[in-house]
Amino acid sequence: MTDRERRALLAWYRKHRRDLPWRRTRDPYAVLLAEVLLQQTQVERAIPFYRRILARFPTLAALGEAPLEALLELWQGAGYYRRAHQLHALARATGGVLPKTYAELRQLPGLGPYTAGAVASIAFGEAVPAVDGNARRVLARYYGLAAPGEAELRRLAEALVDAAAPGEWNQALIELGATRCTPKKPACAGCPLGEGCRGKRDPNRFPLPRRTRKKRLDLFALVLVGREGVVLVRREGKRFSGLYGVPMGEDLGVLLREYGLSGAAFAGEVRHGLTHLDMRVRVYWARVGADGLDASSKPLSVLDRKILKKFEEAFGETGALEADLGVASASKHADPDAKQP
């Protein structure tokens, strides 16, 4: 890449960059929060979460002093909750003060090469690259690389970083990929890197799409209606850890026996997608003698909110707390494909 093209890209970025809230600050915590959110959340969806979390926890120290559940409550709807766990662990591990170098940032929970590079370059001015999916696409197309390895891309990116404005340079590459050098139908006309771009004649070849096959997981969920709400359990494990939700498992019979039930009414089915997983959940419900909880009082995953919504759609919005519906009265909703308890 020529010096002229590099200057052209920076000039293009300064003129055309989107006005995003995290670009108005170099506060390391604010930069970190934005980058963590943007790992798996689109820009427009990330903005309200960014503002909400900063309003509640204006400093990294304030975040570290708060319980994890308080952050998870604000994170509801952003998905990929492991990010929240790692951000909270980072806040506590650092005592509320981020280290200033890429090497030190890489040692913190949840900070991979991209996020550490983004924080180091944008907040602290260290001349290190930050290669996300957008920057990867720009570099692959410019250099005509169909299947570039991460080490190869990092080597190229390191050679291009502008020592005087490393944060701006990294954001310029990312912005170009996000707004012009897009996966489909890139706007090559007028691109600041168009002069030397090897992939502009056939941009769909560079890079070739990464093909991943999703696994399917079939689950059963039990909406257990108590005197004051629904029974909620705290999730453990890789998915939705730390959040609350209705009892769920792969065997309906096991679930029913765990709660001393001989049967439950079928309410419907919901589907939920994760990066590498398609989930199909058959929703059942029954009344129990426990008090239960107001579902709005605990942080719930998007999947659990879908499950409760499906229950409400099946039996009316007041069904969860007021309607005295028995299992027999809901037999018309029986699921013919479900495992029988």
PABA-767638 format. One record per residue (C-alpha): residue in three letters; chain; x, y, z. Coordinates in Angstrom, 2 decimals, padded with zeros to 5 digits. Layout:
REM PABA-767638
<r aa="ALA" ch="A" x="X" y="Y" z="Z"/>
...
END
This chain:
REM PABA-767638
<r aa="MET" ch="A" x="000.00" y="000.00" z="000.00"/>
<r aa="THR" ch="A" x="001.49" y="003.33" z="-001.04"/>
<r aa="ASP" ch="A" x="001.93" y="006.31" z="001.26"/>
<r aa="ARG" ch="A" x="-000.47" y="008.22" z="-000.95"/>
<r aa="GLU" ch="A" x="-003.17" y="005.60" z="-000.48"/>
<r aa="ARG" ch="A" x="-002.63" y="005.57" z="003.27"/>
<r aa="ARG" ch="A" x="-002.99" y="009.35" z="003.41"/>
<r aa="ALA" ch="A" x="-006.08" y="009.10" z="001.22"/>
<r aa="LEU" ch="A" x="-007.68" y="006.55" z="003.57"/>
<r aa="LEU" ch="A" x="-007.08" y="008.74" z="006.63"/>
<r aa="ALA" ch="A" x="-008.45" y="011.78" z="004.81"/>
<r aa="TRP" ch="A" x="-011.51" y="009.79" z="003.73"/>
<r aa="TYR" ch="A" x="-012.10" y="008.61" z="007.29"/>
<r aa="ARG" ch="A" x="-011.83" y="012.09" z="008.79"/>
<r aa="LYS" ch="A" x="-014.41" y="013.35" z="006.32"/>
<r aa="HIS" ch="A" x="-016.86" y="010.44" z="006.17"/>
<r aa="ARG" ch="A" x="-016.65" y="008.57" z="009.47"/>
<r aa="ARG" ch="A" x="-019.88" y="007.91" z="011.32"/>
<r aa="ASP" ch="A" x="-020.51" y="009.98" z="014.43"/>
<r aa="LEU" ch="A" x="-020.53" y="007.23" z="017.05"/>
<r aa="PRO" ch="A" x="-020.56" y="007.98" z="020.79"/>
<r aa="TRP" ch="A" x="-017.36" y="006.06" z="021.55"/>
<r aa="ARG" ch="A" x="-015.49" y="008.07" z="018.92"/>
<r aa="ARG" ch="A" x="-016.00" y="011.23" z="020.96"/>
<r aa="THR" ch="A" x="-013.73" y="010.03" z="023.77"/>
<r aa="ARG" ch="A" x="-010.37" y="008.43" z="024.42"/>
<r aa="ASP" ch="A" x="-011.34" y="007.28" z="027.89"/>
<r aa="PRO" ch="A" x="-009.86" y="003.75" z="028.05"/>
<r aa="TYR" ch="A" x="-012.88" y="002.28" z="029.84"/>
<r aa="ALA" ch="A" x="-015.35" y="003.74" z="027.35"/>
<r aa="VAL" ch="A" x="-013.24" y="002.49" z="024.44"/>
<r aa="LEU" ch="A" x="-013.03" y="-000.95" z="026.03"/>
<r aa="LEU" ch="A" x="-016.77" y="-001.14" z="026.67"/>
<r aa="ALA" ch="A" x="-017.52" y="-000.21" z="023.06"/>
<r aa="GLU" ch="A" x="-015.09" y="-002.77" z="021.67"/>
<r aa="VAL" ch="A" x="-016.45" y="-005.54" z="023.87"/>
<r aa="LEU" ch="A" x="-020.01" y="-004.77" z="022.80"/>
<r aa="LEU" ch="A" x="-019.05" y="-004.57" z="019.14"/>
<r aa="GLN" ch="A" x="-017.46" y="-008.04" z="019.18"/>
<r aa="GLN" ch="A" x="-020.85" y="-009.66" z="018.53"/>
<r aa="THR" ch="A" x="-023.37" y="-006.80" z="018.35"/>
<r aa="GLN" ch="A" x="-024.08" y="-004.53" z="015.38"/>
<r aa="VAL" ch="A" x="-023.28" y="-000.84" z="015.79"/>
<r aa="GLU" ch="A" x="-026.84" y="000.49" z="015.94"/>
<r aa="ARG" ch="A" x="-027.88" y="-002.16" z="018.48"/>
<r aa="ALA" ch="A" x="-024.75" y="-001.57" z="020.55"/>
<r aa="ILE" ch="A" x="-025.29" y="002.18" z="021.06"/>
<r aa="PRO" ch="A" x="-028.15" y="001.99" z="023.61"/>
<r aa="PHE" ch="A" x="-026.31" y="-000.70" z="025.61"/>
<r aa="TYR" ch="A" x="-023.15" y="001.42" z="025.60"/>
<r aa="ARG" ch="A" x="-025.01" y="004.45" z="026.91"/>
<r aa="ARG" ch="A" x="-027.02" y="002.48" z="029.45"/>
<r aa="ILE" ch="A" x="-023.98" y="000.75" z="030.95"/>
<r aa="LEU" ch="A" x="-021.91" y="003.95" z="031.09"/>
<r aa="ALA" ch="A" x="-024.76" y="005.80" z="032.77"/>
<r aa="ARG" ch="A" x="-025.00" y="003.11" z="035.47"/>
<r aa="PHE" ch="A" x="-021.27" y="002.42" z="035.76"/>
<r aa="PRO" ch="A" x="-019.38" y="005.56" z="034.64"/>
<r aa="THR" ch="A" x="-015.96" y="004.11" z="035.55"/>
<r aa="LEU" ch="A" x="-014.31" y="000.72" z="035.39"/>
<r aa="ALA" ch="A" x="-013.91" y="000.85" z="039.16"/>
<r aa="ALA" ch="A" x="-017.66" y="001.37" z="039.61"/>
<r aa="LEU" ch="A" x="-018.32" y="-001.64" z="037.40"/>
<r aa="GLY" ch="A" x="-015.91" y="-003.79" z="039.40"/>
<r aa="GLU" ch="A" x="-017.56" y="-002.82" z="042.68"/>
<r aa="ALA" ch="A" x="-021.02" y="-003.80" z="041.45"/>
<r aa="PRO" ch="A" x="-022.35" y="-007.38" z="041.51"/>
<r aa="LEU" ch="A" x="-022.25" y="-009.31" z="038.26"/>
<r aa="GLU" ch="A" x="-026.04" y="-009.54" z="038.22"/>
<r aa="ALA" ch="A" x="-026.31" y="-005.75" z="037.95"/>
<r aa="LEU" ch="A" x="-024.29" y="-005.80" z="034.73"/>
<r aa="LEU" ch="A" x="-026.19" y="-008.80" z="033.37"/>
<r aa="GLU" ch="A" x="-029.44" y="-006.95" z="033.93"/>
<r aa="LEU" ch="A" x="-028.24" y="-004.10" z="031.70"/>
<r aa="TRP" ch="A" x="-026.82" y="-006.58" z="029.18"/>
<r aa="GLN" ch="A" x="-030.17" y="-008.26" z="028.55"/>
<r aa="GLY" ch="A" x="-030.82" y="-008.36" z="024.82"/>
<r aa="ALA" ch="A" x="-027.21" y="-007.80" z="023.75"/>
<r aa="GLY" ch="A" x="-026.56" y="-011.55" z="023.68"/>
<r aa="TYR" ch="A" x="-023.27" y="-013.43" z="024.10"/>
<r aa="TYR" ch="A" x="-023.33" y="-012.96" z="027.85"/>
<r aa="ARG" ch="A" x="-019.88" y="-014.37" z="028.33"/>
<r aa="ARG" ch="A" x="-018.65" y="-010.93" z="027.28"/>
<r aa="ALA" ch="A" x="-020.36" y="-009.42" z="030.31"/>
<r aa="HIS" ch="A" x="-018.81" y="-012.04" z="032.61"/>
<r aa="GLN" ch="A" x="-015.34" y="-011.35" z="031.24"/>
<r aa="LEU" ch="A" x="-015.75" y="-007.57" z="031.36"/>
<r aa="HIS" ch="A" x="-016.84" y="-007.78" z="034.99"/>
<r aa="ALA" ch="A" x="-013.93" y="-010.11" z="035.83"/>
<r aa="LEU" ch="A" x="-011.55" y="-007.69" z="034.08"/>
<r aa="ALA" ch="A" x="-012.89" y="-004.74" z="036.08"/>
<r aa="ARG" ch="A" x="-012.21" y="-006.59" z="039.32"/>
<r aa="ALA" ch="A" x="-008.82" y="-007.97" z="038.23"/>
<r aa="THR" ch="A" x="-007.49" y="-004.51" z="037.33"/>
<r aa="GLY" ch="A" x="-008.87" y="-002.67" z="040.34"/>
<r aa="GLY" ch="A" x="-010.54" y="-000.28" z="037.93"/>
<r aa="VAL" ch="A" x="-007.35" y="000.85" z="036.15"/>
<r aa="LEU" ch="A" x="-006.46" y="-000.50" z="032.71"/>
<r aa="PRO" ch="A" x="-002.83" y="-001.15" z="031.80"/>
<r aa="LYS" ch="A" x="-001.54" y="000.99" z="028.94"/>
<r aa="THR" ch="A" x="000.28" y="-001.46" z="026.69"/>
<r aa="TYR" ch="A" x="-000.92" y="-004.06" z="024.24"/>
<r aa="ALA" ch="A" x="001.14" y="-006.79" z="025.90"/>
<r aa="GLU" ch="A" x="-000.40" y="-006.09" z="029.32"/>
<r aa="LEU" ch="A" x="-003.92" y="-005.76" z="027.95"/>
<r aa="ARG" ch="A" x="-003.61" y="-009.18" z="026.30"/>
<r aa="GLN" ch="A" x="-003.25" y="-010.74" z="029.74"/>
<r aa="LEU" ch="A" x="-006.70" y="-009.57" z="030.86"/>
<r aa="PRO" ch="A" x="-009.84" y="-011.76" z="030.79"/>
<r aa="GLY" ch="A" x="-011.61" y="-011.74" z="027.42"/>
<r aa="LEU" ch="A" x="-009.16" y="-009.48" z="025.54"/>
<r aa="GLY" ch="A" x="-007.96" y="-011.09" z="022.33"/>
<r aa="PRO" ch="A" x="-005.55" y="-009.54" z="019.81"/>
<r aa="TYR" ch="A" x="-008.20" y="-007.33" z="018.21"/>
<r aa="THR" ch="A" x="-009.74" y="-005.84" z="021.36"/>
<r aa="ALA" ch="A" x="-006.36" y="-005.33" z="023.04"/>
<r aa="GLY" ch="A" x="-005.04" y="-003.67" z="019.87"/>
<r aa="ALA" ch="A" x="-008.06" y="-001.40" z="019.59"/>
<r aa="VAL" ch="A" x="-007.81" y="-000.20" z="023.19"/>
<r aa="ALA" ch="A" x="-004.02" y="000.19" z="023.06"/>
<r aa="SER" ch="A" x="-004.09" y="002.18" z="019.82"/>
<r aa="ILE" ch="A" x="-007.24" y="004.29" z="020.34"/>
<r aa="ALA" ch="A" x="-006.98" y="005.04" z="024.05"/>
<r aa="PHE" ch="A" x="-003.21" y="004.97" z="024.60"/>
<r aa="GLY" ch="A" x="-001.75" y="005.76" z="021.16"/>
<r aa="GLU" ch="A" x="000.34" y="002.59" z="020.87"/>
<r aa="ALA" ch="A" x="001.27" y="001.75" z="017.28"/>
<r aa="VAL" ch="A" x="-000.28" y="-001.71" z="017.10"/>
<r aa="PRO" ch="A" x="-002.84" y="-003.09" z="014.62"/>
<r aa="ALA" ch="A" x="-006.46" y="-003.97" z="015.38"/>
<r aa="VAL" ch="A" x="-007.78" y="-006.40" z="012.77"/>
<r aa="ASP" ch="A" x="-011.47" y="-007.24" z="013.06"/>
<r aa="GLY" ch="A" x="-013.67" y="-008.83" z="010.38"/>
<r aa="ASN" ch="A" x="-014.02" y="-005.55" z="008.50"/>
<r aa="ALA" ch="A" x="-010.29" y="-004.80" z="008.44"/>
<r aa="ARG" ch="A" x="-009.61" y="-008.42" z="007.46"/>
<r aa="ARG" ch="A" x="-011.85" y="-008.03" z="004.42"/>
<r aa="VAL" ch="A" x="-010.22" y="-004.75" z="003.35"/>
<r aa="LEU" ch="A" x="-006.71" y="-006.19" z="003.61"/>
<r aa="ALA" ch="A" x="-007.64" y="-009.46" z="001.90"/>
<r aa="ARG" ch="A" x="-009.19" y="-007.61" z="-001.04"/>
<r aa="TYR" ch="A" x="-006.47" y="-005.03" z="-001.35"/>
<r aa="TYR" ch="A" x="-003.73" y="-007.66" z="-001.44"/>
<r aa="GLY" ch="A" x="-005.80" y="-010.26" z="-003.35"/>
<r aa="LEU" ch="A" x="-005.77" y="-012.91" z="-000.62"/>
<r aa="ALA" ch="A" x="-008.48" y="-015.55" z="-000.93"/>
<r aa="ALA" ch="A" x="-007.86" y="-017.35" z="002.37"/>
<r aa="PRO" ch="A" x="-005.45" y="-015.29" z="004.47"/>
<r aa="GLY" ch="A" x="-004.20" y="-016.65" z="007.79"/>
<r aa="GLU" ch="A" x="-004.41" y="-014.55" z="010.93"/>
<r aa="ALA" ch="A" x="-000.61" y="-014.33" z="011.23"/>
<r aa="GLU" ch="A" x="-000.31" y="-013.15" z="007.63"/>
<r aa="LEU" ch="A" x="-002.95" y="-010.46" z="008.11"/>
<r aa="ARG" ch="A" x="-001.38" y="-009.27" z="011.33"/>
<r aa="ARG" ch="A" x="002.01" y="-008.98" z="009.66"/>
<r aa="LEU" ch="A" x="000.51" y="-006.87" z="006.86"/>
<r aa="ALA" ch="A" x="-001.45" y="-004.74" z="009.32"/>
<r aa="GLU" ch="A" x="001.59" y="-004.10" z="011.51"/>
<r aa="ALA" ch="A" x="003.50" y="-002.71" z="008.55"/>
<r aa="LEU" ch="A" x="000.68" y="-000.28" z="007.74"/>
<r aa="VAL" ch="A" x="-000.08" y="001.22" z="011.16"/>
<r aa="ASP" ch="A" x="000.35" y="004.99" z="011.19"/>
<r aa="ALA" ch="A" x="002.73" y="005.70" z="014.10"/>
<r aa="ALA" ch="A" x="001.41" y="009.26" z="014.45"/>
<r aa="ALA" ch="A" x="-002.26" y="008.26" z="014.57"/>
<r aa="PRO" ch="A" x="-002.54" y="004.50" z="015.19"/>
<r aa="GLY" ch="A" x="-006.05" y="004.61" z="016.63"/>
<r aa="GLU" ch="A" x="-007.36" y="006.67" z="013.76"/>
<r aa="TRP" ch="A" x="-005.67" y="004.41" z="011.24"/>
<r aa="ASN" ch="A" x="-007.16" y="001.24" z="012.71"/>
<r aa="GLN" ch="A" x="-010.61" y="002.81" z="012.81"/>
<r aa="ALA" ch="A" x="-010.22" y="003.99" z="009.22"/>
<r aa="LEU" ch="A" x="-009.59" y="000.44" z="007.97"/>
<r aa="ILE" ch="A" x="-012.55" y="-000.84" z="009.99"/>
<r aa="GLU" ch="A" x="-014.82" y="001.98" z="008.81"/>
<r aa="LEU" ch="A" x="-013.94" y="001.33" z="005.18"/>
<r aa="GLY" ch="A" x="-014.85" y="-002.32" z="005.60"/>
<r aa="ALA" ch="A" x="-018.06" y="-001.55" z="007.44"/>
<r aa="THR" ch="A" x="-019.42" y="001.10" z="005.08"/>
<r aa="ARG" ch="A" x="-017.82" y="000.64" z="001.61"/>
<r aa="CYS" ch="A" x="-015.79" y="-002.56" z="001.34"/>
<r aa="THR" ch="A" x="-018.76" y="-004.61" z="002.48"/>
<r aa="PRO" ch="A" x="-019.15" y="-008.40" z="002.08"/>
<r aa="LYS" ch="A" x="-021.65" y="-008.06" z="-000.74"/>
<r aa="LYS" ch="A" x="-021.80" y="-005.36" z="-003.42"/>
<r aa="PRO" ch="A" x="-018.85" y="-003.27" z="-002.22"/>
<r aa="ALA" ch="A" x="-018.82" y="000.37" z="-003.33"/>
<r aa="CYS" ch="A" x="-015.50" y="000.24" z="-005.16"/>
<r aa="ALA" ch="A" x="-016.05" y="003.47" z="-007.10"/>
<r aa="GLY" ch="A" x="-014.34" y="006.27" z="-005.23"/>
<r aa="CYS" ch="A" x="-012.64" y="003.96" z="-002.74"/>
<r aa="PRO" ch="A" x="-009.52" y="005.65" z="-001.32"/>
<r aa="LEU" ch="A" x="-007.60" y="002.38" z="-001.80"/>
<r aa="GLY" ch="A" x="-008.95" y="001.66" z="-005.27"/>
<r aa="GLU" ch="A" x="-005.77" y="002.49" z="-007.16"/>
<r aa="GLY" ch="A" x="-003.77" y="-000.47" z="-005.87"/>
<r aa="CYS" ch="A" x="-006.56" y="-002.86" z="-004.89"/>
<r aa="ARG" ch="A" x="-005.96" y="-006.28" z="-006.46"/>
<r aa="GLY" ch="A" x="-009.38" y="-007.62" z="-005.60"/>
<r aa="LYS" ch="A" x="-011.57" y="-004.90" z="-007.05"/>
<r aa="ARG" ch="A" x="-012.22" y="-006.77" z="-010.31"/>
<r aa="ASP" ch="A" x="-013.69" y="-009.75" z="-008.47"/>
<r aa="PRO" ch="A" x="-014.27" y="-008.67" z="-004.87"/>
<r aa="ASN" ch="A" x="-016.39" y="-011.69" z="-003.94"/>
<r aa="ARG" ch="A" x="-013.29" y="-013.90" z="-004.20"/>
<r aa="PHE" ch="A" x="-011.36" y="-011.97" z="-001.58"/>
<r aa="PRO" ch="A" x="-011.62" y="-013.31" z="000.98"/>
<r aa="LEU" ch="A" x="-013.57" y="-016.48" z="000.38"/>
<r aa="PRO" ch="A" x="-016.43" y="-016.85" z="002.88"/>
<r aa="ARG" ch="A" x="-015.77" y="-018.91" z="005.98"/>
<r aa="ARG" ch="A" x="-018.22" y="-021.79" z="006.01"/>
<r aa="THR" ch="A" x="-019.50" y="-022.99" z="009.34"/>
<r aa="ARG" ch="A" x="-022.14" y="-025.61" z="010.01"/>
<r aa="LYS" ch="A" x="-024.50" y="-025.01" z="012.88"/>
<r aa="LYS" ch="A" x="-025.43" y="-027.79" z="015.24"/>
<r aa="ARG" ch="A" x="-029.04" y="-028.31" z="016.26"/>
<r aa="LEU" ch="A" x="-030.10" y="-028.72" z="019.87"/>
<r aa="ASP" ch="A" x="-033.60" y="-029.80" z="020.93"/>
<r aa="LEU" ch="A" x="-034.67" y="-028.77" z="024.43"/>
<r aa="PHE" ch="A" x="-037.74" y="-028.70" z="026.66"/>
<r aa="ALA" ch="A" x="-038.68" y="-025.76" z="028.88"/>
<r aa="LEU" ch="A" x="-041.05" y="-025.78" z="031.86"/>
<r aa="VAL" ch="A" x="-042.94" y="-022.61" z="032.75"/>
<r aa="LEU" ch="A" x="-043.91" y="-023.35" z="036.36"/>
<r aa="VAL" ch="A" x="-046.55" y="-020.90" z="037.57"/>
<r aa="GLY" ch="A" x="-046.53" y="-020.24" z="041.30"/>
<r aa="ARG" ch="A" x="-048.55" y="-018.05" z="043.61"/>
<r aa="GLU" ch="A" x="-046.59" y="-014.86" z="042.87"/>
<r aa="GLY" ch="A" x="-044.83" y="-015.53" z="039.59"/>
<r aa="VAL" ch="A" x="-042.86" y="-018.19" z="037.76"/>
<r aa="VAL" ch="A" x="-040.11" y="-020.48" z="039.01"/>
<r aa="LEU" ch="A" x="-036.73" y="-019.18" z="037.83"/>
<r aa="VAL" ch="A" x="-033.37" y="-020.90" z="038.13"/>
<r aa="ARG" ch="A" x="-029.91" y="-019.39" z="037.82"/>
<r aa="ARG" ch="A" x="-028.18" y="-020.61" z="034.68"/>
<r aa="GLU" ch="A" x="-024.75" y="-022.24" z="034.92"/>
<r aa="GLY" ch="A" x="-022.41" y="-023.50" z="032.23"/>
<r aa="LYS" ch="A" x="-021.36" y="-022.05" z="028.88"/>
<r aa="ARG" ch="A" x="-024.74" y="-020.76" z="027.69"/>
<r aa="PHE" ch="A" x="-026.44" y="-017.87" z="029.53"/>
<r aa="SER" ch="A" x="-024.29" y="-018.33" z="032.63"/>
<r aa="GLY" ch="A" x="-025.32" y="-016.04" z="035.49"/>
<r aa="LEU" ch="A" x="-028.71" y="-015.24" z="033.98"/>
<r aa="TYR" ch="A" x="-032.04" y="-016.56" z="035.18"/>
<r aa="GLY" ch="A" x="-034.60" y="-018.59" z="033.29"/>
<r aa="VAL" ch="A" x="-037.22" y="-021.29" z="033.45"/>
<r aa="PRO" ch="A" x="-036.16" y="-024.90" z="034.04"/>
<r aa="MET" ch="A" x="-034.86" y="-026.39" z="030.81"/>
<r aa="GLY" ch="A" x="-033.30" y="-029.66" z="029.68"/>
<r aa="GLU" ch="A" x="-033.06" y="-032.27" z="026.96"/>
<r aa="ASP" ch="A" x="-035.52" y="-034.72" z="028.58"/>
<r aa="LEU" ch="A" x="-039.02" y="-033.61" z="029.54"/>
<r aa="GLY" ch="A" x="-039.55" y="-036.61" z="031.83"/>
<r aa="VAL" ch="A" x="-036.48" y="-035.75" z="033.90"/>
<r aa="LEU" ch="A" x="-037.67" y="-032.14" z="034.25"/>
<r aa="LEU" ch="A" x="-041.14" y="-033.19" z="035.37"/>
<r aa="ARG" ch="A" x="-039.81" y="-035.65" z="037.96"/>
<r aa="GLU" ch="A" x="-037.41" y="-033.02" z="039.30"/>
<r aa="TYR" ch="A" x="-040.39" y="-030.84" z="040.19"/>
<r aa="GLY" ch="A" x="-042.69" y="-033.66" z="041.30"/>
<r aa="LEU" ch="A" x="-045.04" y="-033.38" z="038.32"/>
<r aa="SER" ch="A" x="-046.84" y="-036.12" z="036.44"/>
<r aa="GLY" ch="A" x="-047.53" y="-034.00" z="033.36"/>
<r aa="ALA" ch="A" x="-047.59" y="-030.53" z="031.85"/>
<r aa="ALA" ch="A" x="-049.46" y="-028.67" z="029.11"/>
<r aa="PHE" ch="A" x="-047.84" y="-027.89" z="025.77"/>
<r aa="ALA" ch="A" x="-047.67" y="-024.14" z="025.06"/>
<r aa="GLY" ch="A" x="-045.78" y="-024.08" z="021.79"/>
<r aa="GLU" ch="A" x="-042.30" y="-024.02" z="020.34"/>
<r aa="VAL" ch="A" x="-039.63" y="-021.35" z="020.04"/>
<r aa="ARG" ch="A" x="-036.41" y="-021.24" z="018.07"/>
<r aa="HIS" ch="A" x="-033.25" y="-019.41" z="018.99"/>
<r aa="GLY" ch="A" x="-029.98" y="-019.06" z="017.10"/>
<r aa="LEU" ch="A" x="-026.48" y="-018.71" z="018.48"/>
<r aa="THR" ch="A" x="-023.29" y="-018.40" z="016.43"/>
<r aa="HIS" ch="A" x="-022.77" y="-022.14" z="016.06"/>
<r aa="LEU" ch="A" x="-026.06" y="-023.50" z="017.34"/>
<r aa="ASP" ch="A" x="-029.70" y="-023.62" z="016.33"/>
<r aa="MET" ch="A" x="-031.95" y="-024.28" z="019.33"/>
<r aa="ARG" ch="A" x="-035.50" y="-025.62" z="019.19"/>
<r aa="VAL" ch="A" x="-037.31" y="-025.43" z="022.51"/>
<r aa="ARG" ch="A" x="-040.71" y="-027.01" z="023.18"/>
<r aa="VAL" ch="A" x="-042.44" y="-025.07" z="025.91"/>
<r aa="TYR" ch="A" x="-044.63" y="-026.70" z="028.57"/>
<r aa="TRP" ch="A" x="-046.32" y="-025.24" z="031.62"/>
<r aa="ALA" ch="A" x="-047.88" y="-026.34" z="034.90"/>
<r aa="ARG" ch="A" x="-049.01" y="-024.87" z="038.21"/>
<r aa="VAL" ch="A" x="-046.92" y="-025.49" z="041.33"/>
<r aa="GLY" ch="A" x="-047.24" y="-024.66" z="045.00"/>
<r aa="ALA" ch="A" x="-044.07" y="-022.53" z="045.13"/>
<r aa="ASP" ch="A" x="-044.27" y="-018.74" z="045.34"/>
<r aa="GLY" ch="A" x="-042.34" y="-018.08" z="042.13"/>
<r aa="LEU" ch="A" x="-040.76" y="-014.79" z="041.09"/>
<r aa="ASP" ch="A" x="-041.72" y="-011.78" z="039.04"/>
<r aa="ALA" ch="A" x="-039.82" y="-012.49" z="035.81"/>
<r aa="SER" ch="A" x="-039.00" y="-008.80" z="035.41"/>
<r aa="SER" ch="A" x="-037.06" y="-008.84" z="038.70"/>
<r aa="LYS" ch="A" x="-034.18" y="-010.94" z="037.34"/>
<r aa="PRO" ch="A" x="-031.92" y="-010.72" z="034.29"/>
<r aa="LEU" ch="A" x="-033.23" y="-013.13" z="031.66"/>
<r aa="SER" ch="A" x="-031.70" y="-014.37" z="028.44"/>
<r aa="VAL" ch="A" x="-033.40" y="-013.52" z="025.14"/>
<r aa="LEU" ch="A" x="-034.30" y="-017.20" z="024.83"/>
<r aa="ASP" ch="A" x="-036.10" y="-017.21" z="028.18"/>
<r aa="ARG" ch="A" x="-038.00" y="-014.08" z="027.26"/>
<r aa="LYS" ch="A" x="-039.09" y="-015.83" z="024.06"/>
<r aa="ILE" ch="A" x="-040.26" y="-018.81" z="026.12"/>
<r aa="LEU" ch="A" x="-042.33" y="-016.67" z="028.48"/>
<r aa="LYS" ch="A" x="-043.79" y="-014.76" z="025.57"/>
<r aa="LYS" ch="A" x="-044.80" y="-018.03" z="023.91"/>
<r aa="PHE" ch="A" x="-046.56" y="-019.07" z="027.12"/>
<r aa="GLU" ch="A" x="-048.41" y="-015.74" z="027.28"/>
<r aa="GLU" ch="A" x="-049.42" y="-016.01" z="023.63"/>
<r aa="ALA" ch="A" x="-050.82" y="-019.48" z="024.24"/>
<r aa="PHE" ch="A" x="-052.84" y="-018.67" z="027.34"/>
<r aa="GLY" ch="A" x="-053.26" y="-014.89" z="027.41"/>
<r aa="GLU" ch="A" x="-051.06" y="-012.23" z="028.95"/>
<r aa="THR" ch="A" x="-052.61" y="-012.70" z="032.38"/>
<r aa="GLY" ch="A" x="-052.40" y="-016.48" z="032.22"/>
<r aa="ALA" ch="A" x="-049.09" y="-016.69" z="034.06"/>
<r aa="LEU" ch="A" x="-050.47" y="-015.25" z="037.29"/>
<r aa="GLU" ch="A" x="-054.26" y="-015.14" z="037.18"/>
<r aa="ALA" ch="A" x="-055.91" y="-017.77" z="034.96"/>
<r aa="ASP" ch="A" x="-056.65" y="-021.04" z="036.74"/>
<r aa="LEU" ch="A" x="-055.84" y="-023.26" z="033.76"/>
<r aa="GLY" ch="A" x="-055.36" y="-026.95" z="034.42"/>
<r aa="VAL" ch="A" x="-053.34" y="-029.37" z="032.36"/>
<r aa="ALA" ch="A" x="-056.46" y="-031.03" z="031.01"/>
<r aa="SER" ch="A" x="-057.94" y="-027.76" z="029.78"/>
<r aa="ALA" ch="A" x="-054.82" y="-027.19" z="027.69"/>
<r aa="SER" ch="A" x="-054.81" y="-030.63" z="026.15"/>
<r aa="LYS" ch="A" x="-055.70" y="-029.18" z="022.78"/>
<r aa="HIS" ch="A" x="-052.13" y="-027.87" z="022.73"/>
<r aa="ALA" ch="A" x="-050.65" y="-031.35" z="023.17"/>
<r aa="ASP" ch="A" x="-047.37" y="-031.81" z="021.31"/>
<r aa="PRO" ch="A" x="-047.55" y="-035.12" z="019.43"/>
<r aa="ASP" ch="A" x="-043.76" y="-035.25" z="018.87"/>
<r aa="ALA" ch="A" x="-042.62" y="-034.65" z="022.44"/>
<r aa="LYS" ch="A" x="-041.03" y="-037.25" z="024.69"/>
<r aa="GLN" ch="A" x="-043.62" y="-038.44" z="027.16"/>
<r aa="PRO" ch="A" x="-042.83" y="-038.26" z="030.87"/>
END
